[in-house]
Amino acid sequence: MSRLASAVAAVVAAGLLLGASCSGDRSGTGAVEEAPAPSKSDPAAYTKFVVDQAIARYEAEGLEAALAHVNSPASVDDQWYVFLVDENDTVIGHYDPDRRGHDVKGWVGTDVNGYNFGPEMLAATEAGRWVPYVYVNPAAGILGDEGTFELKNAWVVRHDGLLFGSGWYIDTEEFVPQLISESAEHFRRGGLEAILEFYNDPQGISAGLIPTAQYYNSTGTLDGYFSGIIAAPGGELLAHIDPGLIGTDVEDLLGPAVRGATAEGGWITADDNPAGAGGPQTMRIWVVEVDGTLIGAGWYDHGAG
């Protein structure tokens, strides 16, 4: 797996980090009431819509028809497809037949880095649950092409004892700025407590990403380290995935370039630091400044500086 794909696997979640309604019935008409689809530019909302529509089809047409649709490669919608897991934890619905018939707690529920996400899916309730892991993006290439492995954030809902799920593949360049922008807005409204509540909301977009990031950072399979930061106006780190760094100065971690962060936010790299000024030798982090407080997430070489 490429470093870029590996980077996507944790960058959005490390550090402190880290629908549409379904309708339809079994009236015998076989009709699935189509709810208005959100824009694909809002992938989280569109993912929930896809899952809701799968449940609506199941309610309107029954399990056999739902599986006939889900198991057809024609059901793949760009990067979106639906999967179903039965009461015995077995994958019964998936566009790839090699995935069907296997226990989600086994290899089919384990990603390329060895992270076993199956049990996290099985913990989903009717309220739904985000489960992140690295998987194949069908819109990026053919199955088995390692260049297509990306971080997937799956929305999983339990319904009638079955699990219905779909997911979207995170584009770091787009998602990190969006996440930090939303984080900053929560901070403006409610301070540190509000931003931490946002990061840890079980229904929120970053839910589940904390343990995933901790896993990838601890395995040594990634070339570098992924993190998020909150730093007080004086530079003191208020939040970081490594508790030992809390209370230290953000410039010691990221170099003086971090002080150039703006309210609009922007990427800061190691090249932005003057030679010999400190900070890691390699770094890419999106940082927003909110009344002197710095909020960011990105990738850096933990051992350099």
Secondary structure, 3 states (H helix, E strand, C coil): CCHHHHHHCCCCCCCCCCCCCCCCCCCCCCCCCCCCCCCCCCHHHHHHHHHHHHHHHHHHHCHHHHHHHHCCHHHCECCECCEEECCCCEEEECCCHHHCCCECCCHHHECCCCCECHHHHHCCCCCCEEEEEEEECCCCCCCCCHHHEEEEEEEEEEECCEEEEEEEECCHHHHHHHHHHHHHHHHHHHHHHHHHHHHHCCCCCCCCHHHHHHHHHHHCCCCCEEEEEEECCCCEEEECCCHHHCCCEHHHHHCHHHHHCECCCEEEEHHHCCCCCCCCCCEEEEEEEECCEEEEEEEECCCCC
